[in-house]
Amino acid sequence: MTIVRTGPAPRAAGGRRSPARRAMTMLAAALFFCGPASAFAAGARAVEIENRRLPEFPALSRAAGRSYRT
């Protein structure tokens, strides 16, 4: 077995990413995570699909292992 020593890895082409690209990424992440909450606050609500009732929101008072349909 031969041991080969190498220097530090070369940097990727282009170096650091531009601040505009980072800002766009952060904006996309914020819209992804905060979009549903802001839509709910604006009045958008889920509708029933195929005559199935929407499930209730989970409650802390219920045990973790119990079924939500009791």
PQR file with spaces between the fields and no chain letter, atoms N, CA, C, O and H, PARSE charges and radii, in Angstrom:
ATOM       1  N    MET     1       0.852   -1.160    0.000 -0.4000 1.5000
ATOM       2  CA   MET     1       0.000    0.000    0.000 -0.0000 2.0000
ATOM       3  C    MET     1       0.899    1.224    0.000  0.5500 1.7000
ATOM       4  O    MET     1       1.818    1.336    0.811 -0.5500 1.4000
ATOM       5  N    THR     2       0.624    2.136   -0.917 -0.4000 1.5000
ATOM       6  CA   THR     2       1.419    3.348   -1.036 -0.0000 2.0000
ATOM       7  C    THR     2       0.651    4.527   -0.459  0.5500 1.7000
ATOM       8  O    THR     2      -0.530    4.715   -0.749 -0.5500 1.4000
ATOM       9  H    THR     2      -0.122    2.045   -1.576  0.4000 1.0000
ATOM      10  N    ILE     3       1.333    5.317    0.360 -0.4000 1.5000
ATOM      11  CA   ILE     3       0.718    6.508    0.939 -0.0000 2.0000
ATOM      12  C    ILE     3       1.057    7.697    0.053  0.5500 1.7000
ATOM      13  O    ILE     3       2.225    7.965   -0.228 -0.5500 1.4000
ATOM      14  H    ILE     3       2.293    5.164    0.596  0.4000 1.0000
ATOM      15  N    VAL     4       0.048    8.387   -0.371 -0.4000 1.5000
ATOM      16  CA   VAL     4       0.235    9.551   -1.232 -0.0000 2.0000
ATOM      17  C    VAL     4      -0.197   10.783   -0.458  0.5500 1.7000
ATOM      18  O    VAL     4      -1.327   10.857    0.025 -0.5500 1.4000
ATOM      19  H    VAL     4      -0.901    8.170   -0.143  0.4000 1.0000
ATOM      20  N    ARG     5       0.693   11.740   -0.343 -0.4000 1.5000
ATOM      21  CA   ARG     5       0.352   12.987    0.351 -0.0000 2.0000
ATOM      22  C    ARG     5      -0.040   14.025   -0.696  0.5500 1.7000
ATOM      23  O    ARG     5       0.616   14.200   -1.723 -0.5500 1.4000
ATOM      24  H    ARG     5       1.611   11.681   -0.735  0.4000 1.0000
ATOM      25  N    THR     6      -1.127   14.691   -0.388 -0.4000 1.5000
ATOM      26  CA   THR     6      -1.580   15.741   -1.303 -0.0000 2.0000
ATOM      27  C    THR     6      -1.740   17.035   -0.525  0.5500 1.7000
ATOM      28  O    THR     6      -1.806   17.033    0.704 -0.5500 1.4000
ATOM      29  H    THR     6      -1.660   14.548    0.446  0.4000 1.0000
ATOM      30  N    GLY     7      -1.800   18.114   -1.238 -0.4000 1.5000
ATOM      31  CA   GLY     7      -2.009   19.416   -0.608 -0.0000 2.0000
ATOM      32  C    GLY     7      -3.488   19.629   -0.335  0.5500 1.7000
ATOM      33  O    GLY     7      -4.294   18.713   -0.499 -0.5500 1.4000
ATOM      34  H    GLY     7      -1.747   18.116   -2.236  0.4000 1.0000
ATOM      35  N    PRO     8      -3.841   20.828    0.079 -0.5600 1.5000
ATOM      36  CA   PRO     8      -5.247   21.109    0.339  0.2800 2.0000
ATOM      37  C    PRO     8      -6.071   21.024   -0.937  0.5500 1.7000
ATOM      38  O    PRO     8      -5.567   21.256   -2.036 -0.5500 1.4000
ATOM      39  N    ALA     9      -7.342   20.689   -0.774 -0.4000 1.5000
ATOM      40  CA   ALA     9      -8.228   20.546   -1.925 -0.0000 2.0000
ATOM      41  C    ALA     9      -8.417   21.900   -2.603  0.5500 1.7000
ATOM      42  O    ALA     9      -8.510   22.923   -1.925 -0.5500 1.4000
ATOM      43  H    ALA     9      -7.751   20.501    0.119  0.4000 1.0000
ATOM      44  N    PRO    10      -8.475   21.916   -3.925 -0.5600 1.5000
ATOM      45  CA   PRO    10      -8.680   23.187   -4.618  0.2800 2.0000
ATOM      46  C    PRO    10     -10.081   23.727   -4.361  0.5500 1.7000
ATOM      47  O    PRO    10     -11.026   22.960   -4.176 -0.5500 1.4000
ATOM      48  N    ARG    11     -10.209   25.055   -4.352 -0.4000 1.5000
ATOM      49  CA   ARG    11     -11.515   25.681   -4.149 -0.0000 2.0000
ATOM      50  C    ARG    11     -12.370   25.474   -5.384  0.5500 1.7000
ATOM      51  O    ARG    11     -11.865   25.318   -6.496 -0.5500 1.4000
ATOM      52  H    ARG    11      -9.441   25.678   -4.503  0.4000 1.0000
ATOM      53  N    ALA    12     -13.669   25.477   -5.165 -0.4000 1.5000
ATOM      54  CA   ALA    12     -14.597   25.325   -6.281 -0.0000 2.0000
ATOM      55  C    ALA    12     -14.528   26.556   -7.162  0.5500 1.7000
ATOM      56  O    ALA    12     -14.182   27.645   -6.705 -0.5500 1.4000
ATOM      57  H    ALA    12     -14.079   25.604   -4.262  0.4000 1.0000
ATOM      58  N    ALA    13     -14.854   26.374   -8.407 -0.4000 1.5000
ATOM      59  CA   ALA    13     -14.833   27.494   -9.340 -0.0000 2.0000
ATOM      60  C    ALA    13     -15.854   28.532   -8.906  0.5500 1.7000
ATOM      61  O    ALA    13     -16.990   28.179   -8.592 -0.5500 1.4000
ATOM      62  H    ALA    13     -15.135   25.489   -8.778  0.4000 1.0000
ATOM      63  N    GLY    14     -15.484   29.779   -8.883 -0.4000 1.5000
ATOM      64  CA   GLY    14     -16.398   30.838   -8.513 -0.0000 2.0000
ATOM      65  C    GLY    14     -16.232   31.322   -7.083  0.5500 1.7000
ATOM      66  O    GLY    14     -16.681   32.421   -6.759 -0.5500 1.4000
ATOM      67  H    GLY    14     -14.561   30.066   -9.138  0.4000 1.0000
ATOM      68  N    GLY    15     -15.613   30.550   -6.232 -0.4000 1.5000
ATOM      69  CA   GLY    15     -15.391   30.990   -4.853 -0.0000 2.0000
ATOM      70  C    GLY    15     -16.698   31.078   -4.078  0.5500 1.7000
ATOM      71  O    GLY    15     -17.531   30.175   -4.155 -0.5500 1.4000
ATOM      72  H    GLY    15     -15.249   29.656   -6.495  0.4000 1.0000
ATOM      73  N    ARG    16     -16.881   32.173   -3.327 -0.4000 1.5000
ATOM      74  CA   ARG    16     -18.076   32.353   -2.504 -0.0000 2.0000
ATOM      75  C    ARG    16     -19.272   32.691   -3.372  0.5500 1.7000
ATOM      76  O    ARG    16     -19.140   33.270   -4.450 -0.5500 1.4000
ATOM      77  H    ARG    16     -16.205   32.907   -3.265  0.4000 1.0000
ATOM      78  N    ARG    17     -20.427   32.321   -2.883 -0.4000 1.5000
ATOM      79  CA   ARG    17     -21.659   32.643   -3.603 -0.0000 2.0000
ATOM      80  C    ARG    17     -21.995   34.108   -3.397  0.5500 1.7000
ATOM      81  O    ARG    17     -21.613   34.714   -2.397 -0.5500 1.4000
ATOM      82  H    ARG    17     -20.534   31.850   -2.007  0.4000 1.0000
ATOM      83  N    SER    18     -22.702   34.657   -4.341 -0.4000 1.5000
ATOM      84  CA   SER    18     -23.031   36.072   -4.261 -0.0000 2.0000
ATOM      85  C    SER    18     -24.085   36.318   -3.182  0.5500 1.7000
ATOM      86  O    SER    18     -24.882   35.428   -2.885 -0.5500 1.4000
ATOM      87  H    SER    18     -23.013   34.164   -5.154  0.4000 1.0000
ATOM      88  N    PRO    19     -24.099   37.509   -2.594 -0.5600 1.5000
ATOM      89  CA   PRO    19     -25.108   37.838   -1.582  0.2800 2.0000
ATOM      90  C    PRO    19     -26.533   37.798   -2.147  0.5500 1.7000
ATOM      91  O    PRO    19     -27.473   37.481   -1.418 -0.5500 1.4000
ATOM      92  N    ALA    20     -26.701   38.111   -3.417 -0.4000 1.5000
ATOM      93  CA   ALA    20     -28.037   38.076   -4.017 -0.0000 2.0000
ATOM      94  C    ALA    20     -28.575   36.643   -4.052  0.5500 1.7000
ATOM      95  O    ALA    20     -29.762   36.414   -3.817 -0.5500 1.4000
ATOM      96  H    ALA    20     -25.938   38.369   -4.009  0.4000 1.0000
ATOM      97  N    ARG    21     -27.707   35.694   -4.344 -0.4000 1.5000
ATOM      98  CA   ARG    21     -28.143   34.293   -4.386 -0.0000 2.0000
ATOM      99  C    ARG    21     -28.534   33.821   -2.989  0.5500 1.7000
ATOM     100  O    ARG    21     -29.518   33.099   -2.827 -0.5500 1.4000
ATOM     101  H    ARG    21     -26.743   35.880   -4.535  0.4000 1.0000
ATOM     102  N    ARG    22     -27.770   34.224   -1.993 -0.4000 1.5000
ATOM     103  CA   ARG    22     -28.090   33.858   -0.613 -0.0000 2.0000
ATOM     104  C    ARG    22     -29.420   34.482   -0.188  0.5500 1.7000
ATOM     105  O    ARG    22     -30.226   33.832    0.477 -0.5500 1.4000
ATOM     106  H    ARG    22     -26.971   34.810   -2.125  0.4000 1.0000
ATOM     107  N    ALA    23     -29.651   35.743   -0.572 -0.4000 1.5000
ATOM     108  CA   ALA    23     -30.894   36.418   -0.221 -0.0000 2.0000
ATOM     109  C    ALA    23     -32.091   35.727   -0.880  0.5500 1.7000
ATOM     110  O    ALA    23     -33.139   35.570   -0.252 -0.5500 1.4000
ATOM     111  H    ALA    23     -28.996   36.271   -1.113  0.4000 1.0000
ATOM     112  N    MET    24     -31.943   35.318   -2.126 -0.4000 1.5000
ATOM     113  CA   MET    24     -33.036   34.627   -2.818 -0.0000 2.0000
ATOM     114  C    MET    24     -33.320   33.265   -2.170  0.5500 1.7000
ATOM     115  O    MET    24     -34.475   32.849   -2.073 -0.5500 1.4000
ATOM     116  H    MET    24     -31.093   35.445   -2.636  0.4000 1.0000
ATOM     117  N    THR    25     -32.284   32.592   -1.738 -0.4000 1.5000
ATOM     118  CA   THR    25     -32.474   31.306   -1.071 -0.0000 2.0000
ATOM     119  C    THR    25     -33.206   31.488    0.249  0.5500 1.7000
ATOM     120  O    THR    25     -34.103   30.710    0.573 -0.5500 1.4000
ATOM     121  H    THR    25     -31.347   32.930   -1.817  0.4000 1.0000
ATOM     122  N    MET    26     -32.832   32.504    1.010 -0.4000 1.5000
ATOM     123  CA   MET    26     -33.486   32.770    2.291 -0.0000 2.0000
ATOM     124  C    MET    26     -34.945   33.183    2.075  0.5500 1.7000
ATOM     125  O    MET    26     -35.813   32.799    2.858 -0.5500 1.4000
ATOM     126  H    MET    26     -32.103   33.136    0.746  0.4000 1.0000
ATOM     127  N    LEU    27     -35.222   33.955    1.032 -0.4000 1.5000
ATOM     128  CA   LEU    27     -36.589   34.358    0.725 -0.0000 2.0000
ATOM     129  C    LEU    27     -37.432   33.143    0.360  0.5500 1.7000
ATOM     130  O    LEU    27     -38.574   33.026    0.805 -0.5500 1.4000
ATOM     131  H    LEU    27     -34.517   34.268    0.395  0.4000 1.0000
ATOM     132  N    ALA    28     -36.884   32.243   -0.440 -0.4000 1.5000
ATOM     133  CA   ALA    28     -37.612   31.026   -0.818 -0.0000 2.0000
ATOM     134  C    ALA    28     -37.905   30.164    0.409  0.5500 1.7000
ATOM     135  O    ALA    28     -38.996   29.607    0.530 -0.5500 1.4000
ATOM     136  H    ALA    28     -35.956   32.338   -0.801  0.4000 1.0000
ATOM     137  N    ALA    29     -36.942   30.053    1.312 -0.4000 1.5000
ATOM     138  CA   ALA    29     -37.150   29.272    2.533 -0.0000 2.0000
ATOM     139  C    ALA    29     -38.214   29.911    3.411  0.5500 1.7000
ATOM     140  O    ALA    29     -39.055   29.207    3.969 -0.5500 1.4000
ATOM     141  H    ALA    29     -36.056   30.505    1.214  0.4000 1.0000
ATOM     142  N    ALA    30     -38.192   31.232    3.542 -0.4000 1.5000
ATOM     143  CA   ALA    30     -39.185   31.930    4.358 -0.0000 2.0000
ATOM     144  C    ALA    30     -40.587   31.743    3.781  0.5500 1.7000
ATOM     145  O    ALA    30     -41.539   31.520    4.529 -0.5500 1.4000
ATOM     146  H    ALA    30     -37.509   31.804    3.088  0.4000 1.0000
ATOM     147  N    LEU    31     -40.720   31.832    2.459 -0.4000 1.5000
ATOM     148  CA   LEU    31     -42.029   31.618    1.842 -0.0000 2.0000
ATOM     149  C    LEU    31     -42.503   30.178    2.027  0.5500 1.7000
ATOM     150  O    LEU    31     -43.693   29.938    2.233 -0.5500 1.4000
ATOM     151  H    LEU    31     -39.947   32.013    1.851  0.4000 1.0000
ATOM     152  N    PHE    32     -41.582   29.227    1.955 -0.4000 1.5000
ATOM     153  CA   PHE    32     -41.940   27.820    2.114 -0.0000 2.0000
ATOM     154  C    PHE    32     -42.454   27.542    3.521  0.5500 1.7000
ATOM     155  O    PHE    32     -43.447   26.833    3.685 -0.5500 1.4000
ATOM     156  H    PHE    32     -40.616   29.423    1.788  0.4000 1.0000
ATOM     157  N    PHE    33     -41.794   28.090    4.538 -0.4000 1.5000
ATOM     158  CA   PHE    33     -42.170   27.801    5.914 -0.0000 2.0000
ATOM     159  C    PHE    33     -43.277   28.711    6.436  0.5500 1.7000
ATOM     160  O    PHE    33     -44.112   28.264    7.222 -0.5500 1.4000
ATOM     161  H    PHE    33     -40.987   28.665    4.405  0.4000 1.0000
ATOM     162  N    CYS    34     -43.307   29.966    6.024 -0.4000 1.5000
ATOM     163  CA   CYS    34     -44.286   30.914    6.555 -0.0000 2.0000
ATOM     164  C    CYS    34     -45.489   31.088    5.647  0.5500 1.7000
ATOM     165  O    CYS    34     -46.489   31.671    6.066 -0.5500 1.4000
ATOM     166  H    CYS    34     -42.629   30.330    5.385  0.4000 1.0000
ATOM     167  N    GLY    35     -45.425   30.604    4.428 -0.4000 1.5000
ATOM     168  CA   GLY    35     -46.529   30.762    3.487 -0.0000 2.0000
ATOM     169  C    GLY    35     -47.845   30.169    3.962  0.5500 1.7000
ATOM     170  O    GLY    35     -48.861   30.861    3.920 -0.5500 1.4000
ATOM     171  H    GLY    35     -44.613   30.131    4.087  0.4000 1.0000
ATOM     172  N    PRO    36     -47.875   28.908    4.417 -0.5600 1.5000
ATOM     173  CA   PRO    36     -49.135   28.339    4.889  0.2800 2.0000
ATOM     174  C    PRO    36     -49.713   29.074    6.101  0.5500 1.7000
ATOM     175  O    PRO    36     -50.929   29.237    6.195 -0.5500 1.4000
ATOM     176  N    ALA    37     -48.873   29.513    7.015 -0.4000 1.5000
ATOM     177  CA   ALA    37     -49.364   30.245    8.193 -0.0000 2.0000
ATOM     178  C    ALA    37     -49.946   31.592    7.799  0.5500 1.7000
ATOM     179  O    ALA    37     -50.979   32.003    8.327 -0.5500 1.4000
ATOM     180  H    ALA    37     -47.885   29.381    6.939  0.4000 1.0000
ATOM     181  N    SER    38     -49.293   32.279    6.876 -0.4000 1.5000
ATOM     182  CA   SER    38     -49.809   33.578    6.451 -0.0000 2.0000
ATOM     183  C    SER    38     -51.086   33.407    5.619  0.5500 1.7000
ATOM     184  O    SER    38     -51.970   34.261    5.683 -0.5500 1.4000
ATOM     185  H    SER    38     -48.454   31.946    6.447  0.4000 1.0000
ATOM     186  N    ALA    39     -51.202   32.337    4.849 -0.4000 1.5000
ATOM     187  CA   ALA    39     -52.435   32.076    4.112 -0.0000 2.0000
ATOM     188  C    ALA    39     -53.588   31.784    5.067  0.5500 1.7000
ATOM     189  O    ALA    39     -54.713   32.227    4.839 -0.5500 1.4000
ATOM     190  H    ALA    39     -50.484   31.643    4.797  0.4000 1.0000
ATOM     191  N    PHE    40     -53.311   31.042    6.128 -0.4000 1.5000
ATOM     192  CA   PHE    40     -54.332   30.759    7.135 -0.0000 2.0000
ATOM     193  C    PHE    40     -54.762   32.050    7.822  0.5500 1.7000
ATOM     194  O    PHE    40     -55.952   32.267    8.049 -0.5500 1.4000
ATOM     195  H    PHE    40     -52.397   30.682    6.312  0.4000 1.0000
ATOM     196  N    ALA    41     -53.804   32.904    8.153 -0.4000 1.5000
ATOM     197  CA   ALA    41     -54.125   34.181    8.797 -0.0000 2.0000
ATOM     198  C    ALA    41     -54.916   35.096    7.856  0.5500 1.7000
ATOM     199  O    ALA    41     -55.705   35.921    8.315 -0.5500 1.4000
ATOM     200  H    ALA    41     -52.837   32.728    7.968  0.4000 1.0000
ATOM     201  N    ALA    42     -54.710   34.957    6.567 -0.4000 1.5000
ATOM     202  CA   ALA    42     -55.424   35.782    5.592 -0.0000 2.0000
ATOM     203  C    ALA    42     -56.830   35.259    5.312  0.5500 1.7000
ATOM     204  O    ALA    42     -57.612   35.922    4.630 -0.5500 1.4000
ATOM     205  H    ALA    42     -54.068   34.287    6.193  0.4000 1.0000
ATOM     206  N    GLY    43     -57.158   34.075    5.831 -0.4000 1.5000
ATOM     207  CA   GLY    43     -58.514   33.556    5.675 -0.0000 2.0000
ATOM     208  C    GLY    43     -58.652   32.336    4.795  0.5500 1.7000
ATOM     209  O    GLY    43     -59.764   31.832    4.631 -0.5500 1.4000
ATOM     210  H    GLY    43     -56.523   33.536    6.384  0.4000 1.0000
ATOM     211  N    ALA    44     -57.587   31.846    4.228 -0.4000 1.5000
ATOM     212  CA   ALA    44     -57.671   30.644    3.396 -0.0000 2.0000
ATOM     213  C    ALA    44     -57.828   29.426    4.309  0.5500 1.7000
ATOM     214  O    ALA    44     -57.047   29.235    5.241 -0.5500 1.4000
ATOM     215  H    ALA    44     -56.684   32.255    4.361  0.4000 1.0000
ATOM     216  N    ARG    45     -58.833   28.615    4.036 -0.4000 1.5000
ATOM     217  CA   ARG    45     -59.089   27.436    4.847 -0.0000 2.0000
ATOM     218  C    ARG    45     -59.153   26.204    3.962  0.5500 1.7000
ATOM     219  O    ARG    45     -59.466   26.290    2.774 -0.5500 1.4000
ATOM     220  H    ARG    45     -59.467   28.770    3.278  0.4000 1.0000
ATOM     221  N    ALA    46     -58.855   25.066    4.552 -0.4000 1.5000
ATOM     222  CA   ALA    46     -58.927   23.799    3.832 -0.0000 2.0000
ATOM     223  C    ALA    46     -60.385   23.423    3.608  0.5500 1.7000
ATOM     224  O    ALA    46     -61.255   23.764    4.409 -0.5500 1.4000
ATOM     225  H    ALA    46     -58.601   24.996    5.517  0.4000 1.0000
ATOM     226  N    VAL    47     -60.640   22.726    2.525 -0.4000 1.5000
ATOM     227  CA   VAL    47     -61.994   22.276    2.218 -0.0000 2.0000
ATOM     228  C    VAL    47     -62.025   20.756    2.242  0.5500 1.7000
ATOM     229  O    VAL    47     -60.999   20.090    2.105 -0.5500 1.4000
ATOM     230  H    VAL    47     -59.934   22.449    1.874  0.4000 1.0000
ATOM     231  N    GLU    48     -63.224   20.226    2.420 -0.4000 1.5000
ATOM     232  CA   GLU    48     -63.374   18.774    2.420 -0.0000 2.0000
ATOM     233  C    GLU    48     -63.176   18.239    1.013  0.5500 1.7000
ATOM     234  O    GLU    48     -63.577   18.876    0.039 -0.5500 1.4000
ATOM     235  H    GLU    48     -64.058   20.767    2.532  0.4000 1.0000
ATOM     236  N    ILE    49     -62.559   17.068    0.905 -0.4000 1.5000
ATOM     237  CA   ILE    49     -62.308   16.435   -0.384 -0.0000 2.0000
ATOM     238  C    ILE    49     -63.005   15.085   -0.383  0.5500 1.7000
ATOM     239  O    ILE    49     -62.862   14.308    0.562 -0.5500 1.4000
ATOM     240  H    ILE    49     -62.234   16.550    1.697  0.4000 1.0000
ATOM     241  N    GLU    50     -63.747   14.808   -1.422 -0.4000 1.5000
ATOM     242  CA   GLU    50     -64.416   13.520   -1.613 -0.0000 2.0000
ATOM     243  C    GLU    50     -65.315   13.155   -0.439  0.5500 1.7000
ATOM     244  O    GLU    50     -65.339   12.002   -0.010 -0.5500 1.4000
ATOM     245  H    GLU    50     -63.864   15.439   -2.189  0.4000 1.0000
ATOM     246  N    ASN    51     -66.047   14.122    0.077 -0.4000 1.5000
ATOM     247  CA   ASN    51     -67.013   13.918    1.164 -0.0000 2.0000
ATOM     248  C    ASN    51     -66.385   13.323    2.422  0.5500 1.7000
ATOM     249  O    ASN    51     -67.045   12.579    3.148 -0.5500 1.4000
ATOM     250  H    ASN    51     -66.028   15.059   -0.272  0.4000 1.0000
ATOM     251  N    ARG    52     -65.155   13.632    2.680 -0.4000 1.5000
ATOM     252  CA   ARG    52     -64.502   13.177    3.907 -0.0000 2.0000
ATOM     253  C    ARG    52     -64.316   14.362    4.826  0.5500 1.7000
ATOM     254  O    ARG    52     -63.838   15.418    4.409 -0.5500 1.4000
ATOM     255  H    ARG    52     -64.618   14.236    2.090  0.4000 1.0000
ATOM     256  N    ARG    53     -64.696   14.184    6.082 -0.4000 1.5000
ATOM     257  CA   ARG    53     -64.537   15.262    7.042 -0.0000 2.0000
ATOM     258  C    ARG    53     -63.057   15.514    7.301  0.5500 1.7000
ATOM     259  O    ARG    53     -62.243   14.591    7.282 -0.5500 1.4000
ATOM     260  H    ARG    53     -65.083   13.326    6.421  0.4000 1.0000
ATOM     261  N    LEU    54     -62.726   16.768    7.541 -0.4000 1.5000
ATOM     262  CA   LEU    54     -61.350   17.094    7.903 -0.0000 2.0000
ATOM     263  C    LEU    54     -61.084   16.606    9.319  0.5500 1.7000
ATOM     264  O    LEU    54     -61.964   16.710   10.174 -0.5500 1.4000
ATOM     265  H    LEU    54     -63.387   17.518    7.556  0.4000 1.0000
ATOM     266  N    PRO    55     -59.890   16.074    9.592 -0.5600 1.5000
ATOM     267  CA   PRO    55     -59.585   15.622   10.952  0.2800 2.0000
ATOM     268  C    PRO    55     -59.414   16.817   11.889  0.5500 1.7000
ATOM     269  O    PRO    55     -59.107   17.927   11.456 -0.5500 1.4000
ATOM     270  N    GLU    56     -59.620   16.566   13.169 -0.4000 1.5000
ATOM     271  CA   GLU    56     -59.440   17.609   14.171 -0.0000 2.0000
ATOM     272  C    GLU    56     -57.949   17.891   14.347  0.5500 1.7000
ATOM     273  O    GLU    56     -57.099   17.049   14.057 -0.5500 1.4000
ATOM     274  H    GLU    56     -59.870   15.664   13.521  0.4000 1.0000
ATOM     275  N    PHE    57     -57.659   19.093   14.827 -0.4000 1.5000
ATOM     276  CA   PHE    57     -56.278   19.409   15.147 -0.0000 2.0000
ATOM     277  C    PHE    57     -55.840   18.570   16.340  0.5500 1.7000
ATOM     278  O    PHE    57     -56.663   18.291   17.212 -0.5500 1.4000
ATOM     279  H    PHE    57     -58.350   19.777   15.062  0.4000 1.0000
ATOM     280  N    PRO    58     -54.585   18.157   16.413 -0.5600 1.5000
ATOM     281  CA   PRO    58     -54.119   17.385   17.561  0.2800 2.0000
ATOM     282  C    PRO    58     -54.133   18.247   18.826  0.5500 1.7000
ATOM     283  O    PRO    58     -53.928   19.459   18.765 -0.5500 1.4000
ATOM     284  N    ALA    59     -54.375   17.614   19.954 -0.4000 1.5000
ATOM     285  CA   ALA    59     -54.422   18.323   21.230 -0.0000 2.0000
ATOM     286  C    ALA    59     -53.377   17.736   22.173  0.5500 1.7000
ATOM     287  O    ALA    59     -53.101   16.537   22.137 -0.5500 1.4000
ATOM     288  H    ALA    59     -54.542   16.629   20.004  0.4000 1.0000
ATOM     289  N    LEU    60     -52.810   18.572   22.999 -0.4000 1.5000
ATOM     290  CA   LEU    60     -51.814   18.108   23.963 -0.0000 2.0000
ATOM     291  C    LEU    60     -52.448   17.259   25.055  0.5500 1.7000
ATOM     292  O    LEU    60     -51.756   16.477   25.707 -0.5500 1.4000
ATOM     293  H    LEU    60     -53.034   19.546   23.029  0.4000 1.0000
ATOM     294  N    SER    61     -53.754   17.401   25.265 -0.4000 1.5000
ATOM     295  CA   SER    61     -54.412   16.650   26.319 -0.0000 2.0000
ATOM     296  C    SER    61     -54.580   15.171   25.968  0.5500 1.7000
ATOM     297  O    SER    61     -54.823   14.350   26.852 -0.5500 1.4000
ATOM     298  H    SER    61     -54.316   18.036   24.735  0.4000 1.0000
ATOM     299  N    ARG    62     -54.453   14.831   24.701 -0.4000 1.5000
ATOM     300  CA   ARG    62     -54.569   13.431   24.293 -0.0000 2.0000
ATOM     301  C    ARG    62     -53.237   12.723   24.470  0.5500 1.7000
ATOM     302  O    ARG    62     -52.169   13.327   24.359 -0.5500 1.4000
ATOM     303  H    ARG    62     -54.255   15.497   23.983  0.4000 1.0000
ATOM     304  N    ALA    63     -53.324   11.439   24.747 -0.4000 1.5000
ATOM     305  CA   ALA    63     -52.118   10.627   24.912 -0.0000 2.0000
ATOM     306  C    ALA    63     -51.461   10.435   23.552  0.5500 1.7000
ATOM     307  O    ALA    63     -52.129   10.496   22.520 -0.5500 1.4000
ATOM     308  H    ALA    63     -54.191   10.949   24.838  0.4000 1.0000
ATOM     309  N    ALA    64     -50.164   10.206   23.552 -0.4000 1.5000
ATOM     310  CA   ALA    64     -49.407   10.097   22.299 -0.0000 2.0000
ATOM     311  C    ALA    64     -49.788    8.843   21.524  0.5500 1.7000
ATOM     312  O    ALA    64     -49.758    8.864   20.294 -0.5500 1.4000
ATOM     313  H    ALA    64     -49.621   10.157   24.391  0.4000 1.0000
ATOM     314  N    GLY    65     -50.142    7.762   22.188 -0.4000 1.5000
ATOM     315  CA   GLY    65     -50.400    6.516   21.497 -0.0000 2.0000
ATOM     316  C    GLY    65     -51.838    6.303   21.086  0.5500 1.7000
ATOM     317  O    GLY    65     -52.132    5.340   20.377 -0.5500 1.4000
ATOM     318  H    GLY    65     -50.167    7.745   23.188  0.4000 1.0000
ATOM     319  N    ARG    66     -52.748    7.168   21.506 -0.4000 1.5000
ATOM     320  CA   ARG    66     -54.166    6.972   21.203 -0.0000 2.0000
ATOM     321  C    ARG    66     -54.496    7.390   19.791  0.5500 1.7000
ATOM     322  O    ARG    66     -53.820    8.221   19.185 -0.5500 1.4000
ATOM     323  H    ARG    66     -52.509    7.950   22.081  0.4000 1.0000
ATOM     324  N    SER    67     -55.554    6.791   19.289 -0.4000 1.5000
ATOM     325  CA   SER    67     -56.018    7.155   17.952 -0.0000 2.0000
ATOM     326  C    SER    67     -56.785    8.469   18.029  0.5500 1.7000
ATOM     327  O    SER    67     -57.386    8.781   19.057 -0.5500 1.4000
ATOM     328  H    SER    67     -56.103    6.116   19.782  0.4000 1.0000
ATOM     329  N    TYR    68     -56.763    9.236   16.949 -0.4000 1.5000
ATOM     330  CA   TYR    68     -57.474   10.499   16.934 -0.0000 2.0000
ATOM     331  C    TYR    68     -58.959   10.298   16.695  0.5500 1.7000
ATOM     332  O    TYR    68     -59.754   11.198   16.965 -0.5500 1.4000
ATOM     333  H    TYR    68     -56.274    8.983   16.114  0.4000 1.0000
ATOM     334  N    ARG    69     -59.343    9.142   16.196 -0.4000 1.5000
ATOM     335  CA   ARG    69     -60.759    8.873   15.947 -0.0000 2.0000
ATOM     336  C    ARG    69     -61.308    8.020   17.092  0.5500 1.7000
ATOM     337  O    ARG    69     -61.202    6.794   17.073 -0.5500 1.4000
ATOM     338  H    ARG    69     -58.697    8.411   15.977  0.4000 1.0000
ATOM     339  N    THR    70     -61.878    8.669   18.059 -0.4000 1.5000
ATOM     340  CA   THR    70     -62.436    7.927   19.205 -0.0000 2.0000
ATOM     341  C    THR    70     -63.923    8.108   19.274  0.5500 1.7000
ATOM     342  O    THR    70     -64.570    7.563   20.168 -0.5500 1.4000
ATOM     343  H    THR    70     -61.963    9.665   18.075  0.4000 1.0000
